[in-house]
């Protein structure tokens, strides 16, 4: 083999090595993306559980229950607690929505989680909070939420019971 032949062989081996390297990098990026999505999902789930745990606090579940049909059922600090809780839930949903738009969540996961929020905002009290606080949130998120609420079928959040 001549020096030119060796050079051509080296170029072919180099090209193959580059292709293998690019395939490897592509697989690593895909794995990293999947791991990032899983971590984001787990963090979101933890945050949601932590926030919803407020419903288990003595006294707050009653405030929440009375606030669902409308803010007129609450007085003073009860209204503050309910509006604050719903505002936190709105902020979480906005974050979830924006992360989904950025590709951090799978559509199937987002659709399931978002129904939890849509069911909440099918109630008059949370919708009143939404209208009071909507100027604090991303306009596209608010449009999305209004659209989804308009299409939703109201569901009872909890079984009929005297609380």
Number of C-alpha atoms within 10 A of each C-alpha: 5 7 8 9 10 11 11 12 12 12 12 12 12 12 12 12 12 12 12 12 12 12 12 12 12 12 12 12 12 12 12 12 14 14 12 14 18 15 13 16 18 12 12 16 13 12 13 15 11 10 14 14 11 14 15 10 10 9 11 16 16 14 19 22 17 19 23 21 16 16 20 10 14 18 11 7 10 19 18 12 16 24 22 13 20 21 19 15 18 23 15 17 21 19 16 21 21 16 15 16 12 9 12 20 21 13 12 8 11 16 11 10 14 16 14 12 18 21 17 21 24 22 19 15 24 26 21 18 20 21 11 12 14 17 10 11 14 15 11 12 18 18 12 14 21 17 11 18 20 12 11 14 11 14 11 11 13 7 6 7 5 4 7
